[in-house]
């Protein structure tokens, strides 16, 4: 060995030749002790040393055991975690090389692989032979054939690809060759399947890792509760609900101390609650082991646990599924989400809570349920946390779609390879290419149709913001088709410039700006001059991952940062795609309803659904800004949700061998995730969630209690006695008629007898407005009305007559105030026929009362003009949600359940 250093010998060239020469050298000569001493061979390095055989055996056993312990369950992956943690193998006291996975994934010849495996089983050569052997064994046991882990760059919709690019045939060849050469790049979209590891280190904390929830969602078996019923008797929906009730029942409150505010209440049910209790149990056991003499918390909901323990528990539950997020999204998530976190930290004045964190506290509570496809009801959205919620949901939607599309692409490639192999090996391919057997479920990766996600928005502007967030989350990997058209039709409207710089125009702009400022920032974000407030739209969006930009060729549907000349992977995003070729459907409820229904010829008032098959395989239904949709027409939301996951009527283009089993069993609704996001809780929203939230993974409900000092009634600036009158009502269906009866018998006669002027009646519901208007017409009262359907001239004329005292009463609807934010002048007496849905509406309307009328508004001095201002609000026990937001939780409980029926606030 020493002589070989001074004189270098040229060895055989070629991999096989070097391996053969090595074997000849190792096994073909006998080395005695003197020759070994002369050549300075160290003990333990030669395979021919009988004295060292026992030591080598011990080293082999210890090294293998250390590898399994360091790698996790079943010798899991030892690559670097996404949070900076790393698994280490301890082989002979040394850490393995970082490129061990690259070596194990190399495409060697079969003969060489067999020779190396045989040599490794009989002894140990150099220091890295054991690591190479174990890496190769781990590679074969976990990943299987390397060709199955490589992702095809072609889509499952070849027609869509060919229509987008004229040079698709040449580019597909380049994509396949580039895909085989860049395994590491393709892993941005595909993680290893069914690999469960022990944990990932995040600083001093070990984050438990689980199976990829996104991959696991596409392998769900049919529900045994429904399969046990006889096939000859169809299962009614009521029976299904009874059988599935134990899966989602027993909803309980969980602890979020030091995570969310003390007024926030989080409830869980089903398997999601079981996960929390199991994690909390492990937390208790860890406390017992670390501090034996300390009494651990005993409550199952974590009420007695320390705030630090609860914080780390929620953090670990959120980071565990986050490690499976596709790298194309994870590498941009921190930068995109940090903008929202910084704004929140600046407002809260606590930068340490958000700096360097992957999730905000609210996102840590949401993501464990969102990633596990549990139903979510969030009724505490506001302007401060809206970006946090939207960013998290956009990442969830994109990860779901990319995982699904990548899975289909991988299976398409694998099926083609197996089919080609079977056809080449057999003379009769019809007998050997039946890959999609009836009992083989490994290829079931699709639904009846391609659309997987449905997102409902109130306006085009809100849809534009959400799509922009998804594009930013994809980053440089995304190339968007029809982006200019999307910005033109959904983005901020272009302001027409006439080029005039007159002083009148400047004054008009200043007045307009002052008026818009009075309407508030919330209104301007929805209906301002710089947003698109159209509520009739529908948009299809398709995503194609693993698109490769070939060297020397420019493809219009490929983007990405090319790491080398071979190309770069990316995600092709196509807007305005057809529904049946879309992955995500973005629409308003009215737009989607008009596209799926038609008027009945016999009865024009009835509408019949036409083609709703594209909604038969929805996995995620996201309803954003539910409070705004409630002000539009909530019946449209219920109509759309009723059309989801129905059995398709047209089956000509469906490959049933690829359809997932629970879709075939008619159980798609029980695996569909429903996410409702709203500013407040309302009976209509809660009823819809209770009716359509059928997911067997459980539910998450987050709501916020209102302390007395944070109630909206505290924002009333006018000195007026505010009376709340409870109306007796026995059923929720009798609420409107009971209020109308009380108004007709107790309030309206006094108004007519006293001829009280300047009385403003606020009516939240348009149906109640119609009933009150008809009552006033019947009693021949002198009134005007301001509604959302009235023309501008009618509104201006009515407001002027009410201000001047020419009309005694004004009827003002809640939807008119929501959409227009009128500033009604001249009101001295206020009557709430019902409590407003938005809590900020109550002080805004009460503050419209004026202390005194100007001289030109008082035609005559009378007693009515000098009467003190008054405010009266009617409510029932079924209006507890609205009442809680106005007066606070503690006052609401007393006012709903108390013996008295009248309460006054001064």
C-alpha positions in Angstrom: 0.0 0.0 0.0 2.9 2.3 0.8 4.5 1.6 -2.6 1.3 2.3 -4.4 1.4 5.9 -3.2 4.8 6.6 -4.8 3.9 4.9 -8.1 0.4 5.4 -9.4 -1.0 2.5 -11.4 -3.6 3.0 -14.0 -6.5 0.7 -13.1 -9.1 -0.8 -15.4 -11.6 1.5 -16.9 -15.3 1.0 -16.7 -17.6 0.3 -13.8 -17.9 -3.4 -14.3 -14.2 -3.8 -15.0 -13.2 -2.1 -11.8 -15.7 -4.2 -9.8 -14.4 -7.4 -11.3 -10.8 -6.4 -10.7 -11.6 -5.5 -7.1 -13.3 -8.9 -6.5 -10.3 -10.7 -8.1 -7.9 -8.8 -5.8 -10.0 -9.4 -2.6 -10.9 -13.0 -3.1 -8.1 -14.3 -5.3 -5.0 -14.0 -3.1 -4.0 -15.2 0.4 -2.5 -12.6 2.7 -0.4 -13.8 5.6 0.6 -11.8 8.7 4.1 -10.8 7.4 2.7 -9.6 4.1 0.0 -7.7 5.9 2.5 -6.1 8.2 4.8 -5.2 5.3 1.9 -3.6 3.4 0.8 -1.7 6.5 -2.8 -2.8 6.3 -4.8 -1.7 9.3 -6.7 -4.4 11.3 -10.4 -4.3 10.5 -10.1 -3.0 7.0 -9.3 -6.3 5.2 -12.0 -8.8 4.5 -9.4 -11.7 4.7 -8.5 -11.2 8.4 -9.8 -14.1 10.4 -8.8 -12.5 13.6 -11.0 -9.5 12.9 -14.1 -11.4 11.8 -15.7 -11.3 15.3 -15.0 -7.6 15.6 -16.4 -7.0 12.1 -19.6 -8.8 13.0 -20.1 -6.7 16.1 -19.5 -3.5 14.1 -22.0 -4.7 11.5 -24.7 -5.4 14.2 -24.1 -2.2 16.1 -24.1 -0.1 12.9 -27.3 -1.6 11.6 -29.1 -1.1 14.9 -27.9 2.5 15.1 -29.2 3.1 11.6 -32.7 1.9 12.4 -32.8 3.9 15.6 -31.6 7.0 13.9 -33.8 6.6 10.9 -37.1 6.1 12.7 -39.7 3.4 12.2 -38.5 0.7 9.8 -35.4 2.6 9.1 -37.1 5.6 7.7 -35.7 8.4 5.6 -32.7 10.1 7.0 -32.8 13.2 4.9 -32.9 16.7 6.3 -36.2 17.8 7.6 -37.9 21.0 6.3 -37.5 22.7 9.7 -33.7 22.4 10.0 -33.7 19.1 12.0 -31.7 16.1 10.7 -31.6 12.4 11.3 -28.1 11.0 11.7 -26.9 7.5 11.3 -24.1 6.4 13.6 -21.9 4.0 11.7 -18.6 3.3 13.4 -18.9 6.5 15.3 -19.2 8.6 12.1 -22.0 10.5 10.5 -23.0 9.4 7.0 -22.6 11.4 3.9 -25.3 13.9 2.8 -25.4 12.3 -0.6 -26.3 8.9 0.6 -29.7 9.1 -0.8 -28.4 10.2 -4.2 -26.1 7.2 -4.3 -28.9 4.8 -3.4 -31.1 6.3 -6.0 -28.6 6.0 -8.8 -29.6 3.8 -11.7 -27.0 1.0 -11.6 -27.0 -2.1 -13.8 -28.6 -5.2 -12.3 -25.4 -7.2 -12.5 -23.4 -4.6 -10.6 -26.1 -4.3 -7.9 -26.1 -8.1 -7.4 -22.3 -8.2 -7.1 -22.2 -5.4 -4.6 -25.0 -6.9 -2.5 -23.2 -10.3 -2.5 -19.9 -8.8 -1.5 -21.5 -6.7 1.3 -23.3 -9.7 2.8 -20.1 -11.8 3.1 -17.9 -9.2 4.8 -16.9 -5.5 5.1 -14.5 -3.7 2.8 -13.7 0.0 3.1 -15.3 2.2 5.6 -18.2 3.3 3.4 -19.2 -0.2 2.2 -21.6 -0.8 5.1 -23.3 2.6 4.7 -23.6 2.0 0.9 -25.1 -1.5 1.5 -27.6 -0.3 4.1 -28.6 2.7 2.0 -29.2 0.4 -0.9 -31.2 -2.0 1.2 -33.3 0.9 2.6 -33.7 2.2 -0.9 -35.1 -1.1 -2.2 -37.3 -1.7 0.8 -38.9 1.8 0.9 -38.9 3.2 -2.6 -39.2 0.1 -4.6 -38.4 0.4 -8.2 -36.9 3.8 -9.0 -38.9 4.2 -12.0 -42.1 4.3 -9.9 -40.9 7.2 -7.9 -40.2 9.4 -10.9 -43.0 11.7 -12.0 -44.2 12.0 -15.5 -44.3 15.5 -17.0 -47.4 14.8 -19.0 -51.0 15.6 -17.8 -53.8 13.1 -17.4 -55.6 15.3 -19.9 -53.6 15.0 -23.1 -56.1 17.0 -25.1 -55.7 19.9 -22.8 -51.9 19.9 -23.1 -52.0 19.6 -26.9 -54.4 22.5 -27.2 -52.1 24.7 -25.2 -49.0 24.1 -27.1 -48.4 23.3 -30.8 -45.0 21.7 -30.2 -46.3 19.3 -27.5 -44.9 16.2 -29.2 -41.3 17.4 -29.2 -41.5 19.0 -25.8 -43.0 15.8 -24.2 -39.9 13.9 -25.3 -37.7 16.6 -23.8 -39.8 16.5 -20.6 -39.5 12.8 -20.2 -35.7 12.8 -20.7 -35.3 15.8 -18.3 -37.6 14.1 -15.8 -35.4 11.0 -15.7 -32.3 13.1 -15.2 -33.7 15.4 -12.4 -35.1 13.2 -9.7 -34.3 15.8 -7.0 -36.3 18.5 -8.8 -39.4 16.3 -9.2 -39.4 15.7 -5.5 -40.8 19.3 -5.2 -44.1 17.9 -6.1 -44.0 14.3 -4.7 -43.1 13.1 -1.3 -42.5 9.5 -0.3 -45.7 7.5 0.2 -46.6 5.6 3.3 -43.4 6.4 5.2 -43.9 7.1 8.9 -40.9 8.5 10.8 -40.3 9.2 14.4 -39.9 12.9 14.4 -38.1 16.0 13.0 -36.0 18.2 15.2 -36.9 21.9 15.4 -34.2 23.3 17.6 -34.6 21.5 21.0 -38.1 20.3 20.1 -39.0 17.1 18.3 -41.9 17.4 16.0 -43.8 14.1 15.6 -44.3 13.1 12.0 -47.2 11.3 10.5 -48.2 9.9 7.2 -48.8 12.5 4.5 -52.5 13.5 5.2 -52.8 14.7 1.6 -51.7 11.4 0.1 -53.8 9.4 2.7 -56.9 11.3 1.8 -56.9 9.7 -1.7 -56.7 6.1 -0.2 -59.7 6.2 2.1 -61.7 3.0 2.2 -65.5 3.0 2.1 -67.2 3.4 5.5 -67.9 0.1 7.1 -71.0 1.5 8.8 -72.6 1.9 5.4 -71.2 -1.2 3.8 -72.8 -3.4 6.4 -76.3 -2.6 5.2 -78.0 -4.9 2.7 -77.5 -3.7 -0.9 -81.1 -4.5 -1.8 -82.4 -1.9 0.6 -81.2 1.7 -0.2 -79.9 3.5 2.8 -81.9 6.6 3.7 -80.0 9.7 4.6 -81.5 9.7 8.1 -80.1 6.2 8.7 -76.7 7.3 7.5 -76.7 10.2 9.8 -77.5 7.9 12.8 -74.8 5.5 11.9 -72.2 8.2 11.4 -73.3 10.2 14.5 -70.8 8.5 16.8 -67.9 9.6 14.5 -68.7 13.3 14.8 -70.6 13.4 18.1 -69.3 14.4 21.5 -68.0 17.8 20.6 -65.9 19.4 23.4 -64.0 22.5 24.1 -60.2 22.3 24.0 -57.7 24.6 25.6 -55.9 27.3 23.6 -54.2 29.1 26.5 -51.4 31.3 25.3 -52.4 30.6 21.7 -55.6 32.6 21.2 -57.3 35.2 23.3 -59.2 34.2 26.4 -62.5 35.1 24.7 -61.9 32.6 21.8 -63.5 29.2 22.2 -62.3 26.2 20.2 -64.4 23.0 20.0 -63.5 19.7 18.4 -65.3 16.4 17.7 -64.6 13.0 16.1 -61.2 11.7 15.3 -59.9 15.2 15.5 -60.8 15.3 19.1 -59.2 11.9 19.6 -56.0 13.2 18.1 -56.0 16.2 20.6 -56.7 13.9 23.6 -54.0 11.5 22.5 -51.4 14.3 22.1 -52.4 15.8 25.4 -52.0 12.4 27.1 -48.5 12.1 25.7 -47.8 15.5 27.0 -48.9 14.4 30.5 -46.7 11.3 30.3 -43.8 13.5 29.3 -44.3 15.7 32.3 -44.4 12.7 34.6 -41.1 11.4 33.3 -39.3 14.8 33.4 -40.6 15.8 36.8 -41.7 12.8 38.8 -42.6 14.6 42.0 -44.8 17.2 40.1 -48.5 16.6 39.8 -49.4 16.8 36.1 -52.6 18.3 34.9 -55.5 16.0 35.1 -58.2 17.5 32.9 -58.5 16.0 29.4 -59.1 19.3 27.7 -55.8 20.7 29.0 -57.3 23.2 31.4 -54.7 22.7 34.0 -51.7 22.4 31.7 -49.2 25.2 31.6 -49.4 27.8 28.8 -45.9 26.8 27.5 -46.9 23.1 27.2 -50.1 23.9 25.4 -48.3 26.2 23.0 -45.8 23.5 22.1 -48.6 21.0 21.8 -50.4 23.1 19.2 -47.2 23.9 17.5 -46.3 20.2 17.1 -49.8 19.4 15.8 -49.4 22.0 13.1 -45.9 21.3 12.1 -46.3 17.6 11.8 -48.5 17.7 8.7 -46.7 20.8 7.4 -43.6 18.7 6.6 -45.5 17.0 3.9 -46.4 20.2 2.1 -44.9 20.2 -1.4 -41.6 22.0 -1.6 -42.8 24.2 -4.4 -45.2 25.7 -1.8 -43.1 25.4 1.3 -40.2 27.3 -0.1 -42.5 30.4 -0.7 -44.8 30.0 2.4 -42.5 31.7 4.9 -42.1 34.8 2.7 -45.7 35.1 1.7 -47.1 34.5 5.2 -44.6 36.7 6.9 -46.2 39.8 5.4 -49.4 39.0 7.2 -47.6 38.1 10.4 -45.6 41.3 10.4 -48.8 43.4 10.0 -50.4 41.5 12.8 -47.4 41.8 15.1 -47.2 45.6 14.4 -50.8 46.0 15.4 -50.5 43.8 18.5 -47.2 45.3 19.5 -45.6 41.9 20.2 -43.1 41.0 17.5 -41.7 38.0 19.5 -44.9 36.1 19.0 -44.6 36.0 15.2 -40.9 36.5 14.3 -39.3 33.3 12.9 -42.5 31.2 13.2 -44.0 29.1 10.4 -47.6 29.8 11.6 -49.4 32.4 13.5 -51.2 31.3 16.6 -54.5 31.2 14.8 -53.0 29.2 11.9 -51.5 26.7 14.4 -55.0 26.0 15.7 -56.5 25.8 12.2 -54.0 23.8 10.3 -54.2 20.5 12.2 -57.9 20.3 11.3 -57.5 21.7 7.8 -54.7 19.3 6.8 -56.7 16.3 8.1 -59.7 17.3 6.0 -62.0 17.9 9.0 -64.9 20.3 8.6 -64.2 23.8 9.9 -66.5 26.5 11.0 -64.6 29.8 11.7 -66.8 32.6 12.9 -64.2 35.2 14.0 -62.8 36.5 10.8 -61.9 40.2 10.7 -59.7 42.6 8.8 -56.7 41.8 11.1 -56.7 38.0 10.6 -58.2 37.8 7.2 -54.8 37.5 5.4 -53.7 34.8 7.9 -56.7 32.7 7.2 -56.7 33.2 3.4 -53.0 32.3 3.1 -53.5 29.1 5.0 -56.5 28.0 3.0 -54.8 28.9 -0.3 -51.8 26.7 0.6 -54.2 23.9 1.6 -56.1 24.1 -1.7 -52.9 24.2 -3.8 -51.3 21.3 -1.9 -54.4 19.2 -2.3 -54.6 19.8 -6.1 -50.9 19.3 -6.7 -50.9 16.1 -4.7 -53.9 14.8 -6.6 -52.5 15.8 -10.0 -49.1 14.4 -9.3 -50.6 11.1 -8.1 -52.6 10.8 -11.3 -49.5 11.6 -13.4 -47.4 9.0 -11.6 -50.0 6.3 -12.0 -50.5 7.2 -15.7 -46.8 6.7 -16.3 -46.6 3.5 -14.3 -49.6 2.0 -16.2 -48.0 2.9 -19.5 -44.7 1.3 -18.5 -46.4 -1.9 -17.2 -48.5 -2.1 -20.3 -45.6 -1.7 -22.6 -43.5 -4.2 -20.7 -46.4 -6.8 -20.8 -46.9 -6.2 -24.5 -43.2 -6.8 -25.2 -42.9 -10.0 -23.1 -46.1 -11.8 -24.2 -47.4 -12.7 -27.6 -51.0 -12.1 -26.6 -51.1 -8.7 -24.8 -54.9 -8.9 -24.2 -54.3 -11.7 -21.6 -51.5 -9.9 -19.7 -52.2 -6.2 -19.9 -55.2 -6.2 -17.7 -53.6 -4.0 -15.1 -56.7 -2.5 -13.7 -58.3 -5.5 -12.2 -61.5 -5.2 -10.3 -59.8 -6.1 -7.0 -56.8 -3.9 -7.5 -57.3 -0.5 -5.8 -53.8 0.9 -6.1 -54.7 2.8 -9.3 -57.9 4.4 -7.9 -56.8 8.0 -7.7 -59.6 10.0 -9.3 -63.2 11.0 -8.9 -66.0 10.9 -11.5 -64.9 14.3 -12.9 -61.7 16.4 -12.6 -62.9 19.4 -10.5 -61.7 18.8 -6.9 -62.1 22.1 -5.1 -65.0 24.6 -5.1 -64.5 28.1 -3.6 -67.4 30.5 -3.3 -66.8 34.2 -3.2 -69.2 37.2 -2.8 -67.6 39.4 -5.4 -65.0 39.4 -8.2 -62.7 41.5 -6.2 -62.5 38.9 -3.4 -61.9 36.2 -6.0 -59.1 38.2 -7.6 -57.3 38.6 -4.2 -57.5 34.9 -3.5 -56.2 33.9 -6.9 -53.3 36.4 -6.6 -52.4 34.8 -3.2 -52.3 31.4 -4.7 -50.0 32.6 -7.6 -47.7 34.4 -5.1 -47.6 31.2 -3.1 -46.4 29.2 -6.2 -43.8 31.9 -6.8 -41.4 31.6 -9.7 -42.6 28.0 -10.4 -45.9 29.2 -11.8 -46.8 30.4 -15.2 -50.3 31.6 -15.6 -52.3 31.6 -18.8 -54.9 34.3 -19.4 -53.5 36.4 -16.6 -54.1 39.7 -18.4 -57.7 38.8 -19.1 -58.2 37.8 -15.5 -56.8 41.1 -14.2 -59.0 43.0 -16.6 -62.2 41.2 -15.7 -61.6 40.6 -12.0 -59.1 43.1 -10.9 -59.5 46.8 -10.0 -61.5 48.7 -12.6 -59.6 51.0 -14.8 -60.4 54.6 -14.0 -61.3 56.7 -17.1 -59.2 59.7 -17.4 -60.6 62.6 -19.5 -57.5 64.7 -19.1 -59.3 67.6 -17.5 -57.7 69.4 -14.5 -60.5 71.8 -13.7 -61.0 72.9 -10.1 -64.6 71.5 -10.2 -63.3 68.0 -10.9 -60.8 68.3 -8.1 -63.5 69.5 -5.7 -65.8 66.6 -6.8 -63.0 64.1 -6.2 -62.3 65.5 -2.8 -66.0 65.2 -1.9 -66.1 61.7 -3.2 -63.1 60.8 -1.2 -64.6 62.2 1.9 -67.8 60.3 1.4 -66.0 57.0 0.8 -63.9 57.5 3.9 -67.1 57.9 6.0 -68.3 54.5 4.8 -65.4 52.8 6.5 -62.5 50.6 5.3 -64.6 47.4 5.4 -67.1 48.8 2.9 -64.3 50.2 0.7 -62.6 46.8 0.5 -65.8 45.3 -0.9 -67.6 48.0 -2.8 -65.0 50.9 -3.2 -64.1 52.6 -6.4 -60.9 50.6 -6.7 -62.4 47.1 -6.4 -64.7 45.0 -8.6 -68.0 44.4 -6.8 -69.7 42.3 -9.4 -71.4 39.3 -7.8 -72.2 37.2 -11.0 -69.2 35.3 -12.1 -67.7 31.8 -12.4 -64.2 30.7 -13.2 -62.4 27.5 -13.9 -58.7 27.0 -12.9 -56.5 24.1 -13.9 -53.1 23.2 -12.5 -50.5 21.0 -14.2 -47.4 20.2 -12.0 -44.1 18.9 -13.1 -44.0 21.0 -16.3 -40.4 21.2 -17.6 -38.7 24.0 -19.5 -36.5 22.3 -22.0 -33.1 23.8 -22.9 -33.2 25.8 -26.1 -37.0 25.6 -26.4 -39.5 28.1 -25.1 -42.9 26.8 -24.0 -45.6 29.2 -23.0 -46.9 27.0 -20.2 -43.5 26.5 -18.4 -41.9 28.7 -15.8 -39.3 28.1 -13.1 -35.8 28.8 -12.1 -33.6 26.6 -14.2 -30.9 25.2 -12.1 -29.0 23.8 -15.1 -29.3 23.5 -18.8 -31.6 20.5 -18.7 -34.6 22.5 -17.5 -36.7 23.4 -14.4 -39.9 22.1 -12.9 -42.9 24.3 -12.5 -46.7 24.5 -12.3 -48.8 25.5 -15.2 -51.8 27.5 -14.2 -54.6 28.0 -16.7 -57.4 30.4 -15.9 -60.7 30.4 -17.7 -60.5 26.7 -18.2 -63.6 24.6 -18.9 -65.3 23.2 -15.8 -64.7 19.6 -16.8 -61.0 20.4 -17.4 -60.5 22.4 -14.2 -59.2 21.5 -10.9 -60.5 24.5 -8.9 -63.8 26.2 -9.6 -64.0 29.8 -8.3 -67.5 31.2 -8.4 -70.2 33.2 -6.7 -73.3 31.3 -5.5 -75.6 33.2 -7.9 -73.2 32.7 -10.8 -72.9 29.0 -10.2 -76.6 28.6 -9.7 -77.5 30.3 -12.9 -75.0 28.1 -14.7 -76.5 24.9 -13.3 -80.3 25.6 -13.3 -82.9 26.7 -15.8 -86.4 28.0 -15.6 -89.2 25.4 -15.8 -91.4 25.9 -18.8 -94.5 24.9 -16.9 -93.8 27.0 -13.9 -91.5 30.0 -14.2 -91.0 30.3 -10.5 -89.4 26.9 -10.2 -85.9 26.1 -11.3 -84.6 22.7 -12.2 -80.9 21.7 -12.2 -79.3 20.9 -15.6 -75.7 19.8 -15.6 -74.1 19.5 -12.2 -71.9 16.5 -12.9 -68.7 18.6 -12.6 -69.6 19.0 -8.9 -69.8 15.2 -8.2 -66.2 14.8 -7.1 -65.6 17.8 -4.9 -63.1 17.1 -2.2 -62.9 20.6 -0.6 -65.7 23.2 -0.5 -64.5 26.5 0.8 -67.1 29.2 1.5 -65.3 32.6 2.1 -66.8 35.7 3.5 -70.0 33.9 4.5 -71.3 37.0 6.2 -71.3 38.9 2.9 -73.0 36.0 1.2 -75.6 36.1 3.9 -76.4 39.7 3.0 -76.7 38.7 -0.7 -78.9 35.6 -0.7 -78.0 32.6 1.5 -80.5 30.4 -0.4 -78.1 30.3 -3.3 -75.3 28.9 -1.1 -77.6 26.1 0.1 -78.6 25.3 -3.5 -75.0 25.0 -4.5 -74.1 22.8 -1.6 -77.1 20.5 -2.3 -75.6 19.8 -5.7 -72.2 18.6 -4.4 -71.1 14.9 -4.5 -74.2 13.7 -6.3 -74.0 10.6 -8.6 -73.3 11.8 -12.2 -75.9 11.5 -14.8 -73.5 11.2 -17.8 -71.0 8.3 -17.4 -69.6 8.0 -20.9 -66.3 9.7 -20.2 -65.7 8.1 -16.7 -63.0 5.5 -16.2 -64.6 3.6 -13.3 -61.4 1.6 -12.8 -59.7 4.8 -11.6 -62.6 6.1 -9.5 -62.0 6.0 -5.7 -64.1 3.5 -3.8 -66.0 5.8 -1.5 -67.2 7.7 -4.6 -68.5 4.5 -6.1 -70.3 3.7 -2.8 -72.0 7.1 -2.8 -70.0 8.3 0.3 -68.2 11.3 -1.3 -70.1 13.8 1.0 -68.7 12.0 4.1 -65.1 12.5 2.9 -65.7 16.0 1.5 -64.3 18.9 3.6 -66.5 21.9 4.2 -64.9 25.1 5.4 -67.1 28.0 6.3 -65.4 31.3 7.2 -67.5 34.2 8.5 -67.2 37.4 10.5 -69.9 36.3 12.9 -72.1 33.4 13.8 -75.6 33.4 12.4 -78.4 30.8 12.6 -78.5 30.5 8.9 -74.8 29.8 8.7 -74.9 27.4 11.6 -77.8 25.5 10.1 -76.0 25.1 6.8 -72.9 23.8 8.5 -74.9 21.4 10.6 -76.7 20.1 7.5 -73.7 19.8 5.1 -70.8 19.1 7.4 -70.8 15.3 7.1 -67.0 14.6 7.2 -66.2 11.6 9.3 -62.8 13.1 10.3 -64.5 15.4 12.8 -65.2 19.0 13.1 -63.5 22.2 14.4 -65.5 25.2 15.5 -63.9 28.4 16.5 -66.0 31.3 17.8 -65.4 34.3 19.9 -67.2 35.4 23.0 -67.8 39.1 23.5 -66.9 40.7 26.8 -69.0 43.6 28.0 -66.3 46.2 27.5 -65.8 45.0 23.9 -69.5 45.0 22.9 -70.6 47.3 20.1 -73.0 49.1 22.3 -70.0 50.8 23.9 -69.4 52.7 20.7 -72.7 54.6 21.0 -71.7 58.3 21.3 -75.2 59.8 21.6 -76.8 60.3 25.0 -80.0 58.3 24.6 -81.8 55.7 26.6 -81.6 52.4 24.7 -84.5 50.0 25.5 -84.3 46.3 24.5 -87.7 44.6 24.4 -88.0 40.9 24.3 -90.8 39.5 22.3 -92.4 36.2 23.3 -91.9 33.5 20.7 -92.2 29.7 20.9 -90.7 28.6 17.6 -88.1 30.0 15.2 -90.6 29.8 12.4 -92.8 32.3 14.2 -90.1 35.0 14.8 -91.2 37.3 12.0 -94.9 37.1 12.7 -94.4 37.5 16.5 -92.4 40.7 16.0 -94.9 42.1 13.5 -97.8 41.3 15.9 -96.0 43.2 18.7 -95.2 46.1 16.5 -98.8 46.3 15.3 -100.4 46.0 18.7 -98.0 48.1 20.9 -95.9 50.4 18.9 -97.7 51.6 15.7 -100.8 52.8 17.5 -98.7 55.1 19.7 -96.9 56.5 16.6 -100.2 57.2 14.9 -101.8 58.7 18.0 -99.0 61.1 18.8 -98.2 61.8 15.1 -94.6 61.4 16.0 -92.2 62.6 13.3 -88.6 61.9 12.5 -89.0 58.2 13.4 -86.5 55.8 11.7 -87.4 52.1 11.6 -84.5 49.8 10.9 -85.5 46.4 9.4 -82.8 43.8 8.9 -84.8 41.4 6.7 -86.3 42.4 3.4 -89.2 40.0 4.1 -90.0 41.8 7.3 -89.7 45.1 5.4 -92.5 43.9 3.0 -94.7 43.0 5.9 -94.2 46.3 7.8 -94.7 48.3 4.6 -98.0 46.6 3.9 -99.1 47.2 7.5 -98.3 50.9 7.2 -100.1 51.1 3.9 -103.1 49.5 5.5 -103.0 51.9 8.4 -102.5 54.9 6.0 -99.4 56.0 7.7 -97.2 58.8 6.2 -93.8 57.1 5.5 -91.0 56.7 3.0 -88.7 53.8 2.4 -85.1 53.3 1.6 -84.2 49.9 0.3 -81.4 48.3 -1.7 -83.7 48.0 -4.8 -84.9 51.6 -4.9 -83.6 54.0 -7.5 -81.1 56.7 -6.6 -83.7 59.4 -7.3 -86.3 57.7 -5.0 -83.7 57.4 -2.2 -82.7 61.0 -2.5 -86.3 62.3 -2.6 -87.3 60.2 0.4 -84.3 61.2 2.5 -85.0 64.9 1.8 -88.7 64.6 2.7 -87.8 62.8 5.9 -85.2 65.4 6.9 -87.7 68.2 6.3 -90.4 66.5 8.4 -92.8 66.1 5.4 -92.8 62.4 6.1 -93.1 61.1 9.6 -91.6 57.6 9.3 -88.7 56.2 7.3 -88.3 52.4 6.7 -84.6 51.6 6.3 -83.5 48.0 5.4 -80.4 46.4 6.7 -79.2 45.3 3.3 -79.5 48.9 2.1 -77.2 50.0 4.9 -74.8 47.2 4.1 -74.5 47.9 0.4 -74.9 51.7 0.5 -74.0 52.9 4.0 -76.4 55.9 3.9 -76.1 58.6 6.5 -79.7 59.3 7.4 -80.2 62.8 8.7 -83.2 64.1 10.7 -83.9 61.1 12.9 -84.8 61.6 16.5 -86.5 58.4 17.3 -85.2 54.9 16.4 -86.9 51.6 16.3 -85.0 48.3 15.5 -87.6 45.9 14.2 -84.9 43.3 14.5 -81.3 43.3 15.6 -78.7 43.9 12.9 -76.4 41.1 11.9 -73.3 43.1 11.9 -72.6 44.4 15.4 -71.0 47.7 14.1 -74.3 48.6 12.5 -76.1 49.1 15.8 -73.9 52.0 17.0 -73.7 53.4 13.5 -77.5 53.7 13.2 -77.9 54.9 16.8 -75.3 57.6 16.2 -77.5 59.0 13.4 -79.8 60.5 16.0 -79.5 64.2 16.1 -79.9 66.3 19.3 -81.7 69.2 17.8 -83.1 70.2 14.4 -82.0 73.2 12.5 -84.3 76.2 11.9 -85.1 75.3 8.3 -86.2 71.8 9.4 -88.7 73.0 12.0 -91.7 74.3 10.3 -93.7 74.6 13.5 -92.9 74.6 17.1 -94.6 71.6 18.6 -94.3 69.3 21.5 -93.1 66.4 19.3 -90.0 68.3 18.1 -88.9 68.8 21.7 -89.5 65.2 22.9 -86.3 63.4 24.1 -84.6 61.0 21.7 -85.5 57.4 22.0 -84.2 54.0 20.9 -86.2 50.8 21.0 -84.9 47.3 19.8 -87.1 44.3 19.5 -85.6 40.8 19.9 -86.5 37.2 20.6 -84.7 34.4 22.4 -83.7 33.1 18.9 -81.7 36.4 18.3 -79.1 35.5 20.9 -76.2 35.6 18.4 -77.0 39.1 17.3 -77.7 40.2 20.9 -74.4 38.8 22.2 -72.4 40.9 19.7 -74.2 44.1 20.7 -74.4 43.9 24.5 -71.8 41.2 25.4 -72.0 37.6 26.4 -72.8 38.1 30.1 -75.6 40.6 29.4 -77.0 38.4 26.6 -77.4 35.4 28.9 -79.4 37.5 31.4 -81.5 39.2 28.7 -82.5 36.0 27.0 -83.2 33.8 30.1 -84.2 36.5 32.6 -87.7 37.0 34.0 -87.9 40.6 32.8 -88.7 41.4 29.2 -87.5 44.9 29.1 -83.9 46.1 29.6 -82.5 49.6 29.3 -78.9 50.8 28.6 -78.0 54.5 29.2 
